[in-house]
Amino acid sequence: MFQYLSLKEQLLKERAKNEALKAQAVKNAADIDYIAMMTDVELETEEAEYEQ
C-alpha cells in the first residue's frame, strides 16, 4: 500500500517532479507567446504593469 522512501530518495523524487513542472511551465509560456503572435494579440508584460 505505502512504500517507504528515505529522506534522500524523497528529495530526489521531489526535485525531479519540480524540474518536470518547471519545464512544463516554460513550454506553456512559449506556447502562449506563439499563439498570441500568430493571432496578433498583444499580451501584457510584467514591465507594463510596473510602469502604471
ChimeraX commands (.cxc) that place a marker at each C-alpha (Angstrom):
marker #1 position 0.00,0.00,0.00 radius 0.5
marker #1 position 2.60,2.52,1.08 radius 0.5
marker #1 position 6.23,2.46,0.15 radius 0.5
marker #1 position 8.92,3.74,2.49 radius 0.5
marker #1 position 11.27,6.24,0.94 radius 0.5
marker #1 position 14.29,7.59,2.73 radius 0.5
marker #1 position 14.67,11.35,3.01 radius 0.5
marker #1 position 17.29,11.32,0.26 radius 0.5
marker #1 position 15.00,9.34,-2.07 radius 0.5
marker #1 position 12.10,11.69,-1.29 radius 0.5
marker #1 position 14.26,14.70,-2.01 radius 0.5
marker #1 position 15.44,13.31,-5.33 radius 0.5
marker #1 position 11.89,12.38,-6.32 radius 0.5
marker #1 position 10.55,15.86,-5.45 radius 0.5
marker #1 position 13.42,17.58,-7.28 radius 0.5
marker #1 position 12.65,15.54,-10.38 radius 0.5
marker #1 position 8.97,16.50,-10.09 radius 0.5
marker #1 position 9.88,20.17,-9.70 radius 0.5
marker #1 position 12.12,20.08,-12.76 radius 0.5
marker #1 position 9.33,18.49,-14.80 radius 0.5
marker #1 position 6.88,21.16,-13.61 radius 0.5
marker #1 position 9.33,23.95,-14.45 radius 0.5
marker #1 position 9.87,22.52,-17.92 radius 0.5
marker #1 position 6.11,22.29,-18.47 radius 0.5
marker #1 position 5.63,25.88,-17.30 radius 0.5
marker #1 position 8.29,27.13,-19.72 radius 0.5
marker #1 position 6.69,25.16,-22.56 radius 0.5
marker #1 position 3.25,26.54,-21.70 radius 0.5
marker #1 position 4.59,30.11,-21.68 radius 0.5
marker #1 position 6.24,29.57,-25.06 radius 0.5
marker #1 position 3.03,28.09,-26.47 radius 0.5
marker #1 position 1.01,31.06,-25.22 radius 0.5
marker #1 position 3.51,33.50,-26.73 radius 0.5
marker #1 position 3.39,31.64,-30.05 radius 0.5
marker #1 position -0.40,31.58,-30.16 radius 0.5
marker #1 position -0.53,35.28,-29.28 radius 0.5
marker #1 position 1.97,36.06,-32.03 radius 0.5
marker #1 position 0.09,34.02,-34.63 radius 0.5
marker #1 position -3.26,35.62,-33.75 radius 0.5
marker #1 position -1.75,39.13,-33.47 radius 0.5
marker #1 position -2.78,39.57,-29.85 radius 0.5
marker #1 position -0.82,41.88,-27.57 radius 0.5
marker #1 position -0.01,40.33,-24.21 radius 0.5
marker #1 position 0.66,42.47,-21.17 radius 0.5
marker #1 position 4.13,42.05,-19.78 radius 0.5
marker #1 position 5.31,42.42,-16.22 radius 0.5
marker #1 position 7.21,45.56,-17.22 radius 0.5
marker #1 position 3.99,47.22,-18.38 radius 0.5
marker #1 position 2.37,46.58,-15.03 radius 0.5
marker #1 position 5.15,48.40,-13.17 radius 0.5
marker #1 position 5.06,51.46,-15.44 radius 0.5
marker #1 position 1.50,52.36,-14.47 radius 0.5
marker link #1:1,2 radius 0.2
marker link #1:2,3 radius 0.2
marker link #1:3,4 radius 0.2
marker link #1:4,5 radius 0.2
marker link #1:5,6 radius 0.2
marker link #1:6,7 radius 0.2
marker link #1:7,8 radius 0.2
marker link #1:8,9 radius 0.2
marker link #1:9,10 radius 0.2
marker link #1:10,11 radius 0.2
marker link #1:11,12 radius 0.2
marker link #1:12,13 radius 0.2
marker link #1:13,14 radius 0.2
marker link #1:14,15 radius 0.2
marker link #1:15,16 radius 0.2
marker link #1:16,17 radius 0.2
marker link #1:17,18 radius 0.2
marker link #1:18,19 radius 0.2
marker link #1:19,20 radius 0.2
marker link #1:20,21 radius 0.2
marker link #1:21,22 radius 0.2
marker link #1:22,23 radius 0.2
marker link #1:23,24 radius 0.2
marker link #1:24,25 radius 0.2
marker link #1:25,26 radius 0.2
marker link #1:26,27 radius 0.2
marker link #1:27,28 radius 0.2
marker link #1:28,29 radius 0.2
marker link #1:29,30 radius 0.2
marker link #1:30,31 radius 0.2
marker link #1:31,32 radius 0.2
marker link #1:32,33 radius 0.2
marker link #1:33,34 radius 0.2
marker link #1:34,35 radius 0.2
marker link #1:35,36 radius 0.2
marker link #1:36,37 radius 0.2
marker link #1:37,38 radius 0.2
marker link #1:38,39 radius 0.2
marker link #1:39,40 radius 0.2
marker link #1:40,41 radius 0.2
marker link #1:41,42 radius 0.2
marker link #1:42,43 radius 0.2
marker link #1:43,44 radius 0.2
marker link #1:44,45 radius 0.2
marker link #1:45,46 radius 0.2
marker link #1:46,47 radius 0.2
marker link #1:47,48 radius 0.2
marker link #1:48,49 radius 0.2
marker link #1:49,50 radius 0.2
marker link #1:50,51 radius 0.2
marker link #1:51,52 radius 0.2
view
